[in-house]
Amino acid sequence: MIDVELESVSKRFARSGEAAAVDDVNLTIGAGEFFTLLGPSGCGKTTTLRMVAGFYFPSDGHIRFGGKDVTRLAPNKRETGMVFQNYALFPHMTVAQNVAYGLKVRKVGRADAARRVAEALAEVHLDGYGPRRIDQLSGGQQQRVALARALVIRPRMLLLDEPLSNLDAKLREETRAEIRRIQRESGTTSIYVTHDQAEAMAMSDRIAVMRSGQVQQVGTPREVYHQPANAFVARFIGRSNVLSLPVAAVEATRVQVVLPGGGQVHAGAPEGHGLRVGDSALVSARPEYISVVSPADSDAIGGRVAAVEFTGMTTHLTVDVDTGDIDTQVTVAAVDAPERIGVGDRVGLRLPADRLWVVRP
Ligand SMILES: Nc1ncnc2c1ncn2[C@@H]1O[C@H](COP(=O)(O)OP(=O)(O)OP(=O)(O)O)[C@@H](O)[C@H]1O
């Protein structure tokens, strides 16, 4: 069931001559779905979320909740709960008063409100914290209060704008799991904004990858990772290599490409890819699927190691590939890269036939 629908939504701010902040965005979000808007700074994520919340009205297009047009409905009529990066809590009130705020505005009776506040605090694992002052809490606890405050009004939708960016790395991981657990339990349709691709991948049912106000691709984490629509998505999600390779043969959903050393491999391709023999195809190859072999290996791509980065779980090698006329760098994430490989060494790289994917420019 579709819960939220954005149809040809654009937003232009008053400053003339600038490109639209949000440019003809079409999205449908299912009931109970955890949907993420992901993209680099300035790509229009927050503006899109603010239009769903009603803080901005679109310059063009329509927004519907459950089939009902809300494009120009005031924010307080939309029944959305919002969680912000900076928590936006009232510092002079207690935790319980903060959480109760939305209930007070809605004139919920005292006893009922007290019960619901206690329930909401239990839901975010802050039982008993009601009487505390906000400044007596850690950042992670404050963000959970903000979440409780958004949930206590039983919103039809939860809107979260980079809620974890003020937390340190470990707390960010813990809190993201917590947010997802609470969202699953309550079944509230949620739209989440982040520029952190790992966070988006870990949390989302589906992700819309945005760039310059436009949606580049919508898909599950696995789809955007394994079948990126274009070179931007391939490079933004994870750390993919995008190689330009000549096409030797074409089929409906795969093409055969010629490697720098002369060998040929198959790469999966989206239907209607439109490539022909002799064209150059852009092929995305995830670092972790490339294997390092001997430079003497006849069907491997030869190259010279330019950098070695040991990260614990994997070793990232950056390799300058010998492609004759073009200078291509390939990043390899090897789980068991031999320790003896160092900068300047010659290596062979083998691309995995079943893991290559053709992307649009
Ligand atoms: N109130 C505003 N007035 C004018 N321009 C704005 C306004 N809000 C946003 N913009 C512009 O719209 C574009 C999109 O901004 P937006 O905040 O939606 O991006 P974002 O993807 O959320 O970025 P970030 O991750 O940095 O918050 C940017 O170019 C920004 O400068």
The ligand as an SDF file (V2000), in Angstrom:
LIG
                    3D

 31 33  0  0  0  0  0  0  0  0999 V2000
   15.9760   28.2880    2.6130 N   0  0  0  0  0  0  0  0  0  0  0  0
   16.7630   28.2230    1.5350 C   0  0  0  0  0  0  0  0  0  0  0  0
   16.9360   29.3100    0.7430 N   0  0  0  0  0  0  0  0  0  0  0  0
   17.7190   29.2390   -0.3660 C   0  0  0  0  0  0  0  0  0  0  0  0
   18.3830   28.1360   -0.7490 N   0  0  0  0  0  0  0  0  0  0  0  0
   18.2620   27.0220   -0.0160 C   0  0  0  0  0  0  0  0  0  0  0  0
   17.4480   27.0150    1.1710 C   0  0  0  0  0  0  0  0  0  0  0  0
   17.5140   25.7550    1.6990 N   0  0  0  0  0  0  0  0  0  0  0  0
   18.3200   25.0490    0.8960 C   0  0  0  0  0  0  0  0  0  0  0  0
   18.7690   25.7960   -0.1520 N   0  0  0  0  0  0  0  0  0  0  0  0
   19.6430   25.3160   -1.2420 C   0  0  0  0  0  0  0  0  0  0  0  0
   19.0450   24.1930   -1.8240 O   0  0  0  0  0  0  0  0  0  0  0  0
   20.0080   23.1910   -2.1330 C   0  0  0  0  0  0  0  0  0  0  0  0
   19.6380   21.8850   -1.4390 C   0  0  0  0  0  0  0  0  0  0  0  0
   19.7870   22.0520   -0.0370 O   0  0  0  0  0  0  0  0  0  0  0  0
   19.4080   20.9290    1.0180 P   0  0  0  0  0  0  0  0  0  0  0  0
   19.6090   21.4970    2.3790 O   0  0  0  0  0  0  0  0  0  0  0  0
   18.0930   20.3560    0.6860 O   0  0  0  0  0  0  0  0  0  0  0  0
   20.5240   19.8360    0.7200 O   0  0  0  0  0  0  0  0  0  0  0  0
   20.9380   18.5680    1.5740 P   0  0  0  0  0  0  0  0  0  0  0  0
   21.0990   17.4820    0.5740 O   0  0  0  0  0  0  0  0  0  0  0  0
   19.9980   18.3370    2.6660 O   0  0  0  0  0  0  0  0  0  0  0  0
   22.3420   19.0000    2.1230 O   0  0  0  0  0  0  0  0  0  0  0  0
   23.0130   18.8080    3.5730 P   0  0  0  0  0  0  0  0  0  0  0  0
   23.3460   17.3580    3.6940 O   0  0  0  0  0  0  0  0  0  0  0  0
   24.2370   19.6760    3.4890 O   0  0  0  0  0  0  0  0  0  0  0  0
   22.0010   19.2870    4.5770 O   0  0  0  0  0  0  0  0  0  0  0  0
   21.3430   23.7670   -1.7380 C   0  0  0  0  0  0  0  0  0  0  0  0
   21.9470   24.3140   -2.8870 O   0  0  0  0  0  0  0  0  0  0  0  0
   20.9840   24.8500   -0.7350 C   0  0  0  0  0  0  0  0  0  0  0  0
   21.9460   25.8750   -0.7540 O   0  0  0  0  0  0  0  0  0  0  0  0
  1  2  1  0
  2  3  1  0
  2  7  2  0
  3  4  2  0
  4  5  1  0
  5  6  2  0
  6  7  1  0
  6 10  1  0
  7  8  1  0
  8  9  2  0
  9 10  1  0
 10 11  1  0
 11 12  1  0
 11 30  1  0
 12 13  1  0
 13 14  1  0
 13 28  1  0
 14 15  1  0
 15 16  1  0
 16 17  2  0
 16 18  1  0
 16 19  1  0
 19 20  1  0
 20 21  2  0
 20 22  1  0
 20 23  1  0
 23 24  1  0
 24 25  2  0
 24 26  1  0
 24 27  1  0
 28 29  1  0
 28 30  1  0
 30 31  1  0
M  END
$$$$
